[in-house]
Amino acid sequence: MGNSGSKIISVLMLPLYTRWLSIEEFGLVDLLQIYSALLIVIVGACIIDAIFVLPSNKNDEEQTSYFTSGFCFIGIVSVNYLFPYYHSLAYVPDDVIPNSVKSSKWYLCILLISSLFQGYTQNFCMSIDKMKAYSITGFINTLSSCTLSFLLIPLLKAEGYVFGFFTLKYDLLPL
């Protein structure tokens, strides 16, 4: 329930996205999301999947230790891998990564970092059987996404989409 509502709303919002964004902007946003999804696995070292398995059936102290360790890991990884990634894009040929993505490298970093933290906190909630918090977070994410889409995308286009996506990832860190 925490994910299905947001997926249905994103499908319903698709006509608005295509109305507000040009073909190039929509393509750029889609590329940024695809690259972000691919890099989550590499940069995050599957920590999002690990937090789903490790803290289950542990006491509160151990769960807190797992959460804190993983949260710090994501912070350290974000700094250690994303800034070198940002600077190394200048040396990658245009036929490997399109120039439009290179010029939006900060947006890709924002999407990646926010997706890492959001996925991590939601999977932690599922791991410790806090399904109510997981569902509420999914609802708040969806509500924020719609609201920010209506406010930011018509004004800022692709940048508004990225800023709205980034902002909604930090609505609620469920614990």
Accessible surface in RSA format (square Angstrom, percent):
REM  Atomic radii and reference values for relative SASA: ProtOr
REM  Chains: A
REM  Algorithm: Lee & Richards
REM  Probe-radius: 1.40
REM  Slices: 20
REM RES _ NUM      All-atoms   Total-Side   Main-Chain    Non-polar    All polar
REM                ABS   REL    ABS   REL    ABS   REL    ABS   REL    ABS   REL
RES MET A   1   195.38 101.2 143.53  95.0  51.85 123.4 111.38  94.7  84.00 111.3
RES GLY A   2     3.46   4.3   0.00   N/A   3.46   4.3   0.61   1.7   2.85   6.4
RES ASN A   3    69.72  48.1  69.16  66.8   0.56   1.4  15.25  36.7  54.47  52.6
RES SER A   4    59.54  50.3  53.27  71.1   6.27  14.4  43.13  91.8  16.41  23.0
RES GLY A   5    33.09  40.8   0.00   N/A  33.09  40.8  32.66  89.6   0.43   1.0
RES SER A   6    33.30  28.1  28.70  38.3   4.59  10.6  18.91  40.3  14.38  20.1
RES LYS A   7   132.07  64.4 129.92  79.7   2.15   5.1  85.92  77.3  46.15  49.2
RES ILE A   8   105.88  60.2 102.95  76.7   2.93   7.1 105.83  76.2   0.04   0.1
RES ILE A   9    54.29  30.9  54.29  40.4   0.00   0.0  54.29  39.1   0.00   0.0
RES SER A  10    55.70  47.1  49.20  65.7   6.49  15.0  37.99  80.9  17.70  24.8
RES VAL A  11   103.02  67.8  96.93  87.7   6.10  14.7  98.78  85.8   4.24  11.5
RES LEU A  12   117.55  65.5 101.45  72.6  16.10  40.5 103.99  73.0  13.56  36.5
RES MET A  13    12.26   6.3  12.26   8.1   0.00   0.0   1.57   1.3  10.70  14.2
RES LEU A  14    82.23  45.8  82.23  58.8   0.00   0.0  82.23  57.8   0.00   0.0
RES PRO A  15    86.30  62.9  76.54  69.8   9.77  35.5  81.51  67.3   4.79  29.8
RES LEU A  16    48.35  26.9  48.35  34.6   0.00   0.0  48.35  34.0   0.00   0.0
RES TYR A  17    17.17   8.0  17.17   9.8   0.00   0.0   9.66   7.3   7.51   9.3
RES THR A  18    73.90  52.6  55.18  55.9  18.72  44.6  43.44  58.3  30.46  46.1
RES ARG A  19   191.34  80.3 157.49  80.3  33.84  80.6  46.62  63.7 144.72  87.7
RES TRP A  20    40.59  16.3  35.12  17.0   5.47  12.9  22.08  11.8  18.51  30.0
RES LEU A  21     7.80   4.3   0.02   0.0   7.79  19.6   1.11   0.8   6.69  18.0
RES SER A  22    52.47  44.3  38.04  50.8  14.43  33.2  45.68  97.3   6.79   9.5
RES ILE A  23   154.52  87.9 144.89 107.9   9.63  23.2 148.86 107.2   5.66  15.4
RES GLU A  24   134.49  77.2 121.39  91.8  13.10  31.2  72.62 140.5  61.87  50.5
RES GLU A  25    46.04  26.4  44.88  34.0   1.17   2.8  19.32  37.4  26.72  21.8
RES PHE A  26    61.81  30.9  61.60  38.2   0.22   0.6  61.60  37.3   0.22   0.6
RES GLY A  27    31.79  39.2   0.00   N/A  31.79  39.2  30.54  83.8   1.25   2.8
RES LEU A  28    30.35  16.9  28.18  20.2   2.17   5.5  28.74  20.2   1.61   4.3
RES VAL A  29     4.06   2.7   3.89   3.5   0.17   0.4   4.06   3.5   0.00   0.0
RES ASP A  30    66.51  46.6  65.44  65.1   1.07   2.5   7.75  18.2  58.76  58.6
RES LEU A  31    55.86  31.1  55.75  39.9   0.11   0.3  55.77  39.2   0.09   0.2
RES LEU A  32     0.62   0.3   0.62   0.4   0.00   0.0   0.62   0.4   0.00   0.0
RES GLN A  33    57.71  32.3  51.75  37.8   5.96  14.2  19.08  40.6  38.63  29.3
RES ILE A  34    85.84  48.8  83.01  61.8   2.83   6.8  85.65  61.7   0.18   0.5
RES TYR A  35    47.34  22.1  47.28  26.9   0.06   0.2  34.68  26.1  12.66  15.6
RES SER A  36     5.23   4.4   5.23   7.0   0.00   0.0   3.34   7.1   1.89   2.6
RES ALA A  37    60.52  55.6  50.16  77.4  10.36  23.6  52.34  73.7   8.18  21.7
RES LEU A  38   109.26  60.8 105.27  75.3   3.98  10.0 106.60  74.9   2.66   7.2
RES LEU A  39    34.83  19.4  34.83  24.9   0.00   0.0  34.83  24.5   0.00   0.0
RES ILE A  40    34.26  19.5  33.41  24.9   0.85   2.0  33.41  24.1   0.85   2.3
RES VAL A  41    86.71  57.1  82.20  74.4   4.50  10.8  83.53  72.6   3.17   8.6
RES ILE A  42   127.99  72.8 107.71  80.2  20.28  48.9 113.38  81.6  14.62  39.7
RES VAL A  43    15.25  10.0  10.20   9.2   5.05  12.2  12.67  11.0   2.58   7.0
RES GLY A  44     1.26   1.5   0.00   N/A   1.26   1.5   1.26   3.4   0.00   0.0
RES ALA A  45    65.92  60.6  38.59  59.6  27.32  62.2  47.74  67.2  18.18  48.2
RES CYS A  46    60.06  45.4  53.24  59.4   6.82  16.0  24.64  62.4  35.42  38.2
RES ILE A  47    33.68  19.2  32.71  24.4   0.97   2.3  33.49  24.1   0.19   0.5
RES ILE A  48    26.04  14.8  25.98  19.4   0.07   0.2  25.98  18.7   0.07   0.2
RES ASP A  49    90.99  63.7  87.54  87.1   3.45   8.2  29.79  70.1  61.20  61.0
RES ALA A  50    34.17  31.4  26.15  40.3   8.02  18.3  33.91  47.8   0.26   0.7
RES ILE A  51     5.23   3.0   4.54   3.4   0.69   1.7   5.17   3.7   0.07   0.2
RES PHE A  52    87.71  43.9  83.84  51.9   3.86  10.1  83.84  50.8   3.86  11.1
RES VAL A  53   100.32  66.0  92.41  83.7   7.91  19.1  95.68  83.1   4.64  12.6
RES LEU A  54    85.12  47.4  80.44  57.6   4.67  11.7  82.61  58.0   2.51   6.8
RES PRO A  55     0.00   0.0   0.00   0.0   0.00   0.0   0.00   0.0   0.00   0.0
RES SER A  56    40.74  34.4  34.41  45.9   6.33  14.6  18.81  40.1  21.93  30.7
RES ASN A  57   155.17 107.0 110.27 106.6  44.90 108.1  40.68  97.9 114.49 110.7
RES LYS A  58    83.80  40.9  67.39  41.4  16.41  39.1  15.88  14.3  67.92  72.3
RES ASN A  59    90.07  62.1  76.64  74.1  13.43  32.3  43.30 104.2  46.77  45.2
RES ASP A  60   113.90  79.8 109.48 109.0   4.43  10.5  36.83  86.7  77.07  76.9
RES GLU A  61   144.40  82.9 134.34 101.6  10.05  23.9  52.06 100.7  92.34  75.4
RES GLU A  62    77.81  44.7  75.75  57.3   2.06   4.9  26.62  51.5  51.19  41.8
RES GLN A  63    26.20  14.6  26.20  19.1   0.00   0.0   3.21   6.8  22.99  17.4
RES THR A  64    83.71  59.5  79.68  80.8   4.03   9.6  59.21  79.5  24.50  37.0
RES SER A  65    64.69  54.7  56.28  75.1   8.41  19.4  30.98  66.0  33.71  47.2
RES TYR A  66    71.39  33.3  67.69  38.5   3.70   9.6  39.78  29.9  31.61  39.0
RES PHE A  67    21.00  10.5  21.00  13.0   0.00   0.0  21.00  12.7   0.00   0.0
RES THR A  68    70.23  50.0  68.49  69.4   1.74   4.1  57.02  76.6  13.21  20.0
RES SER A  69    69.93  59.1  57.42  76.6  12.51  28.8  39.11  83.3  30.82  43.2
RES GLY A  70     4.42   5.4   0.00   N/A   4.42   5.4   3.86  10.6   0.56   1.3
RES PHE A  71    60.20  30.1  58.94  36.5   1.26   3.3  58.94  35.7   1.26   3.6
RES CYS A  72    69.85  52.8  61.88  69.0   7.96  18.7  24.03  60.9  45.81  49.4
RES PHE A  73    73.55  36.8  70.46  43.6   3.09   8.0  73.09  44.3   0.45   1.3
RES ILE A  74     0.57   0.3   0.23   0.2   0.34   0.8   0.57   0.4   0.00   0.0
RES GLY A  75    26.70  32.9   0.00   N/A  26.70  32.9  24.83  68.1   1.87   4.2
RES ILE A  76   105.83  60.2 101.86  75.9   3.97   9.6 105.30  75.8   0.53   1.4
RES VAL A  77     6.88   4.5   6.68   6.0   0.20   0.5   6.88   6.0   0.00   0.0
RES SER A  78     7.61   6.4   6.81   9.1   0.80   1.8   7.12  15.2   0.49   0.7
RES VAL A  79    89.93  59.2  86.87  78.6   3.06   7.4  87.05  75.6   2.87   7.8
RES ASN A  80    84.72  58.4  70.46  68.1  14.26  34.3  17.17  41.3  67.55  65.3
RES TYR A  81   130.27  60.8 125.39  71.3   4.89  12.7  78.34  58.9  51.93  64.0
RES LEU A  82     3.54   2.0   3.47   2.5   0.07   0.2   3.51   2.5   0.03   0.1
RES PHE A  83    92.59  46.3  92.50  57.3   0.09   0.2  92.59  56.1   0.00   0.0
RES PRO A  84    75.50  55.0  65.11  59.3  10.40  37.8  73.10  60.4   2.40  14.9
RES TYR A  85    41.36  19.3  35.94  20.4   5.43  14.1  38.61  29.0   2.76   3.4
RES TYR A  86    39.35  18.4  39.35  22.4   0.00   0.0  11.77   8.8  27.58  34.0
RES HIS A  87   117.44  64.2 110.46  76.8   6.98  17.9  74.83  77.1  42.61  49.6
RES SER A  88    52.31  44.2  48.88  65.2   3.43   7.9  39.10  83.3  13.20  18.5
RES LEU A  89     2.67   1.5   2.66   1.9   0.01   0.0   2.67   1.9   0.00   0.0
RES ALA A  90    72.44  66.6  39.60  61.1  32.84  74.7  47.68  67.2  24.76  65.6
RES TYR A  91   188.15  87.8 158.12  90.0  30.03  78.1 116.31  87.4  71.84  88.6
RES VAL A  92    38.76  25.5  35.24  31.9   3.53   8.5  36.67  31.9   2.09   5.7
RES PRO A  93    79.45  57.9  67.41  61.4  12.04  43.8  79.44  65.6   0.01   0.1
RES ASP A  94    87.75  61.5  73.58  73.2  14.17  33.5  29.01  68.3  58.73  58.6
RES ASP A  95   134.40  94.1  90.75  90.3  43.65 103.2  51.45 121.1  82.95  82.7
RES VAL A  96    94.85  62.4  72.94  66.0  21.90  52.8  77.54  67.4  17.31  46.9
RES ILE A  97    28.27  16.1  28.27  21.1   0.00   0.0  28.27  20.4   0.00   0.0
RES PRO A  98    47.20  34.4  44.11  40.2   3.09  11.2  47.20  39.0   0.00   0.0
RES ASN A  99    96.73  66.7  91.87  88.8   4.86  11.7  19.69  47.4  77.03  74.5
RES SER A 100    53.46  45.2  43.60  58.2   9.86  22.7  40.21  85.6  13.25  18.6
RES VAL A 101     0.54   0.4   0.54   0.5   0.00   0.0   0.54   0.5   0.00   0.0
RES LYS A 102    24.37  11.9  23.02  14.1   1.35   3.2  15.41  13.9   8.96   9.5
RES SER A 103    92.44  78.1  52.47  70.0  39.96  92.1  49.77 106.0  42.66  59.8
RES SER A 104     7.35   6.2   5.97   8.0   1.38   3.2   1.38   2.9   5.97   8.4
RES LYS A 105    44.24  21.6  44.05  27.0   0.19   0.4  16.72  15.0  27.51  29.3
RES TRP A 106   114.94  46.1 114.22  55.3   0.72   1.7 101.39  54.1  13.55  22.0
RES TYR A 107    49.85  23.3  49.85  28.4   0.00   0.0  26.66  20.0  23.18  28.6
RES LEU A 108     1.79   1.0   1.79   1.3   0.00   0.0   1.79   1.3   0.00   0.0
RES CYS A 109     4.26   3.2   3.99   4.5   0.27   0.6   3.56   9.0   0.70   0.8
RES ILE A 110    39.49  22.5  37.91  28.2   1.58   3.8  39.49  28.4   0.00   0.0
RES LEU A 111     1.07   0.6   1.07   0.8   0.00   0.0   1.07   0.8   0.00   0.0
RES LEU A 112     0.57   0.3   0.57   0.4   0.00   0.0   0.57   0.4   0.00   0.0
RES ILE A 113    46.15  26.3  46.15  34.4   0.00   0.0  46.15  33.2   0.00   0.0
RES SER A 114     0.07   0.1   0.00   0.0   0.07   0.2   0.00   0.0   0.07   0.1
RES SER A 115    15.43  13.0  12.71  17.0   2.72   6.3   6.43  13.7   9.00  12.6
RES LEU A 116     0.29   0.2   0.29   0.2   0.00   0.0   0.29   0.2   0.00   0.0
RES PHE A 117    23.30  11.7  23.30  14.4   0.00   0.0  23.30  14.1   0.00   0.0
RES GLN A 118    24.03  13.4  23.55  17.2   0.48   1.1   4.52   9.6  19.51  14.8
RES GLY A 119    15.35  18.9   0.00   N/A  15.35  18.9  15.29  42.0   0.06   0.1
RES TYR A 120     0.00   0.0   0.00   0.0   0.00   0.0   0.00   0.0   0.00   0.0
RES THR A 121     2.06   1.5   2.06   2.1   0.00   0.0   0.00   0.0   2.06   3.1
RES GLN A 122    12.24   6.8  12.24   8.9   0.00   0.0   2.89   6.2   9.34   7.1
RES ASN A 123    28.58  19.7  28.58  27.6   0.00   0.0   0.00   0.0  28.58  27.6
RES PHE A 124     5.74   2.9   5.74   3.6   0.00   0.0   5.74   3.5   0.00   0.0
RES CYS A 125     1.00   0.8   1.00   1.1   0.00   0.0   0.00   0.0   1.00   1.1
RES MET A 126    49.42  25.6  41.68  27.6   7.74  18.4  37.25  31.7  12.17  16.1
RES SER A 127     6.82   5.8   0.00   0.0   6.82  15.7   3.00   6.4   3.82   5.3
RES ILE A 128    29.73  16.9  13.96  10.4  15.77  38.0  17.42  12.5  12.32  33.4
RES ASP A 129   119.10  83.4  98.31  97.8  20.79  49.2  25.81  60.7  93.29  93.0
RES LYS A 130   107.56  52.5 103.84  63.7   3.72   8.9  50.40  45.4  57.16  60.9
RES MET A 131   100.37  52.0  97.78  64.7   2.59   6.2  94.32  80.2   6.05   8.0
RES LYS A 132   164.06  80.0 154.02  94.5  10.04  23.9 103.32  93.0  60.74  64.7
RES ALA A 133    28.93  26.6  23.41  36.1   5.52  12.6  27.54  38.8   1.39   3.7
RES TYR A 134    15.86   7.4  15.86   9.0   0.00   0.0   8.80   6.6   7.06   8.7
RES SER A 135    33.14  28.0  28.79  38.4   4.35  10.0  17.68  37.7  15.45  21.7
RES ILE A 136    77.96  44.4  76.02  56.6   1.94   4.7  77.94  56.1   0.02   0.0
RES THR A 137     5.19   3.7   4.99   5.1   0.19   0.5   4.99   6.7   0.19   0.3
RES GLY A 138     3.52   4.3   0.00   N/A   3.52   4.3   3.30   9.1   0.22   0.5
RES PHE A 139   132.54  66.3 125.88  78.0   6.65  17.3 130.88  79.3   1.66   4.8
RES ILE A 140    52.47  29.9  52.47  39.1   0.00   0.0  52.47  37.8   0.00   0.0
RES ASN A 141    13.36   9.2  12.97  12.5   0.39   0.9   6.55  15.8   6.80   6.6
RES THR A 142    18.25  13.0  15.96  16.2   2.29   5.5  16.96  22.8   1.29   1.9
RES LEU A 143   102.43  57.0  99.05  70.9   3.38   8.5 102.09  71.7   0.34   0.9
RES SER A 144    21.71  18.3  16.67  22.3   5.04  11.6   8.17  17.4  13.54  19.0
RES SER A 145    29.40  24.8  28.03  37.4   1.36   3.1   9.68  20.6  19.72  27.6
RES CYS A 146    25.03  18.9  24.95  27.8   0.08   0.2  12.95  32.8  12.07  13.0
RES THR A 147    66.04  47.0  60.84  61.7   5.20  12.4  49.62  66.7  16.42  24.8
RES LEU A 148    32.40  18.0  32.24  23.1   0.16   0.4  32.25  22.6   0.15   0.4
RES SER A 149     7.91   6.7   5.93   7.9   1.99   4.6   1.59   3.4   6.33   8.9
RES PHE A 150   107.94  54.0  94.34  58.4  13.60  35.4  94.34  57.2  13.60  38.9
RES LEU A 151   105.75  58.9 100.89  72.2   4.86  12.2 102.76  72.2   2.99   8.0
RES LEU A 152    41.39  23.1  41.39  29.6   0.00   0.0  41.39  29.1   0.00   0.0
RES ILE A 153     1.48   0.8   1.48   1.1   0.00   0.0   1.48   1.1   0.00   0.0
RES PRO A 154    48.26  35.2  33.43  30.5  14.84  53.9  33.70  27.8  14.56  90.5
RES LEU A 155   142.03  79.1 114.33  81.8  27.70  69.6 116.88  82.1  25.15  67.7
RES LEU A 156    79.89  44.5  72.83  52.1   7.06  17.8  77.33  54.3   2.56   6.9
RES LYS A 157    74.92  36.5  74.92  46.0   0.00   0.0  48.50  43.7  26.42  28.1
RES ALA A 158     7.91   7.3   7.70  11.9   0.21   0.5   7.91  11.1   0.00   0.0
RES GLU A 159    66.94  38.4  66.90  50.6   0.04   0.1  15.46  29.9  51.48  42.0
RES GLY A 160     0.54   0.7   0.00   N/A   0.54   0.7   0.00   0.0   0.54   1.2
RES TYR A 161    30.61  14.3  27.01  15.4   3.60   9.4   9.07   6.8  21.54  26.6
RES VAL A 162     0.78   0.5   0.78   0.7   0.00   0.0   0.78   0.7   0.00   0.0
RES PHE A 163    78.68  39.4  78.68  48.7   0.00   0.0  78.68  47.7   0.00   0.0
RES GLY A 164     4.63   5.7   0.00   N/A   4.63   5.7   4.63  12.7   0.00   0.0
RES PHE A 165    43.08  21.6  40.64  25.2   2.44   6.3  41.39  25.1   1.69   4.8
RES PHE A 166    72.13  36.1  72.13  44.7   0.00   0.0  72.13  43.7   0.00   0.0
RES THR A 167    67.68  48.1  62.55  63.4   5.13  12.2  48.79  65.5  18.89  28.6
RES LEU A 168    11.99   6.7  11.86   8.5   0.14   0.3  11.86   8.3   0.14   0.4
RES LYS A 169    25.63  12.5  21.65  13.3   3.98   9.5   0.00   0.0  25.63  27.3
RES TYR A 170    80.93  37.8  58.95  33.5  21.98  57.2  55.05  41.4  25.88  31.9
RES ASP A 171    55.82  39.1  19.26  19.2  36.56  86.4  13.65  32.1  42.17  42.1
RES LEU A 172    70.27  39.1  63.43  45.4   6.84  17.2  66.35  46.6   3.92  10.6
RES LEU A 173    75.45  42.0  56.99  40.8  18.46  46.4  56.99  40.0  18.46  49.7
RES PRO A 174     3.86   2.8   0.43   0.4   3.43  12.5   3.86   3.2   0.00   0.0
RES LEU A 175   140.90  78.5  72.97  52.2  67.93 170.8  96.04  67.5  44.86 120.7
END  Absolute sums over single chains surface
CHAIN  1 A     9774.5       8553.6       1220.8       6802.8       2971.7
END  Absolute sums over all chains
TOTAL          9774.5       8553.6       1220.8       6802.8       2971.7
